[in-house]
Every structure is written in structure tokens, then in C-alpha cells.
């Protein structure tokens, strides 16, 4: 094969780059393997720029965990406290208390940082200039 690497800045070039990866995939040639890795990185960078991944909301995470473990809203009451609290959390209207986070961690074996909201960014402060007296 030739030594082409496709720089990606459109969906049509993304399709061409994926086709190139498909052609290089089964090659044992060291040059093709290097090209495959480089092209895969370019594809990944383009996709991350075009479709950035965000963290799921607490409500989405809770619904996913419930689905994976075959749980209903009623099954979540011992963990979250009351049926209305379950509805509020799953509806995205209320966050989790630390006690809820601890019970969720114990029940589902997930890290606490997935269950806690991201820290709020402090407003940036402009540096003040000191005036010589």
C-alpha cells in the first residue's frame, strides 16, 4: 500500500479514513501497522472534537445501574430514602446526599466520583496590578 495518512476535517474524510483502517487492519507489514495506529489516532481526535463525551447525569447513571441490576424504583427506596426522593433523583430534580452516595457505592460497587456532582469552577479573578507607593 502507499504511505497515505488521511487528515480528517469532514465526515467524508472520516469515512475515507475508516476505510483505510479497514484495509490496514489485517496487514503484518510494520509500516502498515504504524500507519494504522496513526490513522486510528487521527480518527479518535476528530470524533472526540466533533462529538465530545460528557459525563452522564446522576439520573442517567441511576437508571443505567437499575437496568443493569434489574431493579425497580421500589427497590431504590431503601437506598435513597423515600419513594418521592427516588422520583426526585431519577427526575434530575434533586442530588444525592453523602449517605445516599455511600449506600449506592456499597450496593453497586461504583466509585464515589461518578455519584458526586462535578466541582463548581470558581470565577476567574483578574490579577490586580500593584502600584508603587
C-alpha positions in Angstrom: 0.0 0.0 0.0 1.0 3.6 -0.4 2.1 5.7 2.6 -1.1 7.8 2.8 -2.5 9.1 6.1 -5.8 11.0 5.8 -6.1 14.2 7.7 -9.7 14.5 8.8 -11.8 17.7 8.9 -15.1 16.4 7.4 -17.4 13.4 7.6 -16.4 12.3 4.1 -12.7 12.3 5.1 -13.7 10.4 8.2 -15.4 7.7 6.0 -12.2 7.5 3.9 -10.0 7.2 7.0 -12.2 4.4 8.4 -12.0 2.6 5.0 -8.2 2.9 5.2 -8.1 1.5 8.7 -10.2 -1.5 7.5 -7.7 -2.1 4.7 -4.7 -1.9 7.0 -6.3 -4.0 9.8 -5.1 -7.4 8.7 -1.6 -6.3 7.4 1.5 -7.7 9.1 3.8 -5.1 7.4 5.4 -3.0 10.2 4.9 0.2 8.1 1.1 -0.6 7.7 0.9 -1.2 11.4 2.4 2.2 12.2 0.0 3.9 9.6 -2.9 2.0 11.2 -2.1 3.4 14.6 -1.5 6.9 13.3 -4.8 6.9 11.4 -6.7 5.5 14.3 -5.4 8.3 16.5 -6.5 10.9 13.9 -9.9 9.3 13.8 -10.2 9.3 17.5 -9.1 13.0 17.7 -11.7 14.0 15.1 -14.5 12.1 16.7 -13.7 13.5 20.2 -13.7 17.0 18.8 -16.9 16.6 16.8 -18.8 14.5 19.4 -17.3 15.2 22.8 -18.3 12.9 25.5 -19.7 14.3 28.7 -20.3 12.6 32.0 -23.7 11.1 32.4 -26.1 12.9 34.7 -26.7 11.3 38.1 -30.3 10.4 37.0 -29.0 8.7 33.8 -26.4 6.8 35.8 -29.0 5.7 38.3 -31.3 4.5 35.6 -28.4 2.6 34.0 -27.5 0.9 37.3 -31.1 0.0 37.9 -31.4 -1.5 34.4 -28.2 -3.5 34.7 -29.2 -4.9 38.1 -32.9 -5.5 37.2 -34.1 -3.1 39.9 -37.3 -1.0 40.1 -38.0 2.3 41.7 -39.4 0.5 44.7 -36.0 -1.4 45.0 -34.3 2.0 45.3 -36.3 3.2 48.3 -34.0 1.6 50.9 -31.0 3.3 49.2 -32.4 6.7 48.6 -34.9 7.0 51.4 -38.5 7.5 50.2 -40.4 6.9 47.0 -40.7 10.7 46.4 -36.9 11.0 46.8 -36.4 8.2 44.3 -38.6 10.1 41.8 -36.8 13.4 42.5 -33.4 11.9 42.0 -34.4 9.9 38.8 -36.1 13.0 37.5 -32.9 15.1 38.0 -34.6 17.5 40.4 -32.6 16.5 43.5 -29.0 15.5 44.0 -27.6 12.8 46.3 -26.7 13.2 49.9 -23.4 11.8 51.2 -25.4 9.0 52.9 -27.1 8.1 49.6 -23.7 8.1 47.9 -22.3 5.7 50.5 -25.3 3.3 50.2 -25.1 3.4 46.3 -21.3 2.7 46.5 -21.9 -0.2 48.7 -24.8 -1.6 46.6 -23.4 -1.1 43.1 -19.6 -1.0 43.8 -19.1 2.2 41.8 -16.6 4.9 42.6 -17.9 7.9 44.5 -16.7 10.4 41.9 -19.3 9.1 39.5 -22.0 9.8 42.0 -20.9 13.3 43.1 -21.6 16.3 41.0 -18.5 17.9 39.4 -17.0 20.7 41.4 -18.1 24.2 40.5 -15.5 26.3 39.0 -14.6 29.4 40.9 -15.0 32.6 38.9 -11.7 33.7 37.5 -10.2 36.7 39.1 -8.3 39.3 37.2 -4.9 39.9 38.6 -4.6 43.3 40.2 -1.7 45.5 39.4 0.2 46.8 42.3 1.0 50.4 42.2 4.3 51.5 43.7 3.7 54.0 46.5 
